[in-house]
Amino acid sequence: MVHISIRDLTKSFGSLTVLDRVNLEIGEGELFFLLGPSGCGKTTLLRHIAGFYQPDSGQIFLDEEDVTRLPAHKRGTGMMFQSYALWPHLNVAQNVAFGLEERKRPRPEIEQRVADALDLVQLSGLGTRRIAQLSGGQQQRVALARALVIRPRCLLLDEPLSNLDAKLRHEMRSEIRRICKEFGLTGIYVTHDRDEALSMADRLAIMDGGRIAQLGTPEEVYRHPASPMVAEFIGETNFISGTVQAHAASGLYEVKTAFSTLRARLNSPDWHPHHGEKVLLSIRPESLTFGHLVDSPNHFAGRITDTTYLGSTVQYALQIDGGPKIKVCETNPREIRTPSADVVRAVAQPHDLVMLKDE
């Protein structure tokens, strides 16, 4: 278990700045996610922590130890790669034992620790199997066992589930979180999959252009996005342009849009928008309903132009009269509405409309 401190970390490749003065504190035993679009800097940051890259400036601390210039093999971190990076000419046990053999541990210790690691990832009895004889999920567990067998100070995971099918991804999410919590491991997990991040992370950082766009718990980032980029990346949302009209009761604001005046909440208590300021309203599809919320002023009248039935949910495209097309998502649908020229009305509570600065 280790505390990780990243201070003003900067890295450029040629003229491209990939990390731009990144500052981050990751607590002991925390499962922390780095999330963002391709090219945002998340994998580069992880590789700096692992010791594969050297920064142009800045520092990395594991507890009180400055490891910025320390070689990777001396940092005591365990790394799990997207490609698994297993050796096909070695069997399962030999793959798992590799790190211990490099550290020249005694043979009886290696055998015991390999057996313990395989048991931990539910591969007991498969030590003599060849890698080619394993399923993708089993190979992923071998890679995890190899990272854990050295008893790392922290576990670094670079999109480890991206090569698995949906069912295995769900299973391994629980397994990885269970193992990290059971052993008190500090874990840093890179992904572009928001469902992985929301379901597994203690905290997460959304990265954009080499900087941290927002930091917080999954609920904080989802419910209180710092920007349109964060709101859109962390989940599906509808954006509606508007202009601030007045401050209403209970911390809400009235926002004039092309089709109606809506009530919304601020994304941050530190922001005090002025009358006439242009803003964006972020409305999650699941916060809209065709039911009757009589106490809400937020009505969206329009026509359904498309219906997508997904079993547990149904998604609609609603063309608002005089406004944009938005998505509406209903859970456990009892009635499936089909596209038609009939006018329907969707409704949302004021606290489900988040007001963002129009960047």
N, C-alpha and C positions, 0 to 999 in steps of 0.2 A: 504494500500500500504506500503510495507516494503522492505528494503534492507537486504539481507541475506549474511552473511560472514562465510565461513567455513575455519578453519585454522588448518592445520596439523592434520586432523582427522584420527585416527588410531583405528582399532578394529580387535581383533582376537577371534575366537571361537576355544579353544584348541590350536592346533598347526597350524591352518589355519588362515592366515592373510586375512581378507575380505576387509578391507579398509587400505590402505597404505599411510599415510601422505597426505591425500587429501586436496587440497586448491582450493577454489572456491568462486567467487563473483557473486551474482545474483542481478541485478538491480531492483529498484522499478518499479512495474507494468510490469515486464518482464515475458513472458511465456517461461519457460526454461525446456528443455527436458534432461533427463538422459537416455541414450540409450546404449545397449550393449547385449552381449550374456548372457545366463543363467549362474549365478554364478559369474558375473563380479563385483558385489557389489552395483548395482544401487538401489535395494530395501532396502538394509541395510543402505545406505546413506540416503534415504528418511525417514526411520524409526528413524534414529538419529535426523533428523530435526524435526520430529513430537514429539519426546520425548519418544518413545517406547523403545529405546536402549540407553545405556550410553556408551560413548567411553572409550577406554583404555587411550587415551591421545588426546589432541587437544581441540579446542573450536568451539562453534556455537554462532553467534551473530544475533539477529534480530534487525536491526538498531544498536544502541549503547548498547543494553542490552545483556549481556552474559546469554544465556539460556541453556548452556551445561548441567547443573544439575537440571534444572527446570522441574517439573513434566509436563506430556503432557497436562493435563487439564488446566494448567496455562499459556500455551504458546500462546493461541489465534489463533491456526491454525485449519483449517478445513481439514478433511481427507476423501478421497473417495477411497474405497477399490475395488479390482478386483471382489470380491464376492458380493458386495453391502452391505452385513451385515445388512439387514433389518429384523425387528422382525415380523414374520408372524402373531402373535396374536394381533398386533396393526394395526389400519387402516393407511392410507396414512398420514393424518394430525398428528396423534399421533407419527408416526415415525419421521416426520420432526420436531415436537415440542420437541423431547427428549432432545436435547442439551440445549434448553432454560429452560426447566423444571429443569434440573440439576443445572442450574445457578439461579434457583428460581426467574425467571422474573414474573411480574404480569400477570394474566390470560388475560386481554384485550390486553396487548402488545404481548403475545405469539400468540394469535389468529390473530392479524393483521400481524405480521411478517411471520407466517406460510402461510397466504393467499398471501402475497407479494411474498414469495419464490416459491410457487406453480405456481403463475402467471408467474414468471420469467422463469421457466422451462416448461411452456406451459402445466400445469396440473390443471388449474383452474377448480373447480367444481368436482374434483375427491378426495377430502379430506376424504370422508367417505368410499371409496373403500377399500376392503381388499387387501393385497399384492398379494395373490394368484389369484386375479381377473385381475391383470395387466400383460401386455406383458413384455418381457425382456427390451425393450426400455423404457417403462414407469417406470419400476423398477429402471433402471439406472438414470432416471430423478429424482425420489424420493430421491435416494442416493445423487445426486448432490444438490437438494434443502436442504436436511438435513445438508450438509456441508456448504452451503451458509447462512442458516438462522441465524447462530450465528454471522454473519458479521466478518469473520476471517481476521486476519492480512495477511495471505497468504493461498492459496489453494494447498493442496498436493494430487496428484492423482496417484494411484498405478495400472497401466494397466487397467483403468476403462472401456475400450471398448472391451476387449478381448473376452467377452462372447456374443457379439452381432453379428448378421449376417452382411454381407458386406454393404448392403444398409443403415442399421441403423448406422453402424460405420461412414460412410461418413456424414450422417446427424448430428451426435453428435459431430464430429470434429468441424464443423462450430459453433454449439451451445456452446460448451465449450469455444472456442476462443472468440466468441462474448461476452459471459458473463464476462469472465476475463477482456477483454478490456473495456467493458461498465462500469464496476465498478472499474477499475484501480487495479485489484487484481494482486499481485505477485503470479505466479503459477509455481509449480514444478511437472513435469509430467514424470513418469517412464513408459517406454515401450520397447519392443523388435521389434516393428513394425516400420520399417524405413519410410514407407509412411506416417504414422501418424506424425512422427517427422519432416519430410521434409515439410509437408503441413501446420503444425500448429505452429512450434517453431519460436520464435524470435532468440534464440540461443540454442545450444545443446552441450552436452558433450558426447563423446564416451568413455565408460569405458571398461577397460580390466584388469583382474587380480587385482582388487582393486585400480587401478590408473586411472587417466584421460589420455586417449591416445590422444585425440584431443578436442579442444574447439573452437567454432566459430559459425557463422551463417550457416543455412542449405546449402547455395550456396558455402560458403568457404570450408566446410568440404567435400561436394560432388565434387567440382572442384579441390580442392587442398588437397587431403588426406595426412596425415602425415606419413602413413605407409601402407604396404600391408594389414594389418588387418583392418584398417579403410576403405581403398578403397573397400575391399570385403564386409564389413559389411554394409556400407551405400548404396550400390547398386551393381547390377550385373556388373562384369568387367572381362576382359581378361587379364591374365598376360603372358608376354613374356620375357624370360631371354635374357640379352644382355651384351655387354661390351662397355664402353665409348670409342669412337675413337677420337672425336675432338669437339671443341666448334664452332658452326656455327653462322650464323647471327641471330639477333633479340632475343638473349638469348636462342637459341635452341642448342641442342647437337646432334651429330651424334652417333648412337648406333648400333653396329654390332650385328646381331642376326644370328641364324642358317640358315635363308633363305634369309635375305636381310639386308641392312643398312638403318635404319629408322631415322627420325628426331623427337625429342621430347623436351618438356619443363620440367624444374625442378618443383618439388612440393613445393619448398621453396627457396626464394632468398638468404637464409643464407647458403645454401649448395653449395660447389664448388667441384664437382667430378673431379678426376684426370684421365688421360689417362690410360686405361686398367682396370678401376674399374668396378666390376660386379654390375649390376643394374637390376631392374625389370621395365618393361613398363606396365602401366595400361591403358587399352583402353576400354571405355564403349561400349557395343554393339550398342547403338544408334548413336555413333559417326562414325560408319562405314557405308559406302554406296556402292552400286554397280553402282552409277553414275560416271560421269567423272569429277574428280577434277584435271585438267591438270597441276595446279601449285603445286601439292603435290607430294613429292617423296615417300610417304608411300603407297605402293601397296602390296596387299595380294592376291596372285594368288593361287587358289586351287579349290576343288570340293565340292559341296553341298552334305552333307551326310544325312541331316534331315531338314524337314520343319515343323514348327508349326504355323498354322494360328489362330490368336486371334481376328479377326475382325478389330480393330483399328490398330493393328500391326501384323507383321509376323516375326517370329524368325527363323533364319537359323543356322545350324551347318556347319561351313566351315573348311574343312581339308586343311591346307596350304601345298603346295608342299614343302617338306623338312623342315616343321615346325610343330607347334602344331595345334590342333583343336581349333577354336575360335567361339564365338557367334556373329552374326550380327542381328541387329533389325531394321526393316524399318517401319516407321509410315505411315498410310493411304496408304497401298500398292495398286498399280494399276495393278501390275503384280506379280503373285505368282510363284516363281521359285521352281521347283521340284528337288529332288535328282537325280543326273546323273553323268556320267563320264566326262562330258564336263568341261573344265577349265573356271572358271569365275574369275573376279578380283574385290575385295573390296578395297576401298580407304578411307583414313582418313587424316584430316588436321593435321599438326605437333602440333598445340596447343591443340589437343584432345588426344595426347599421353603424359601421365604424367610419368616422370621418378622418381622412388622410390629407396631408398637404399635396397639392397638385404640382408634382415636380416637373 
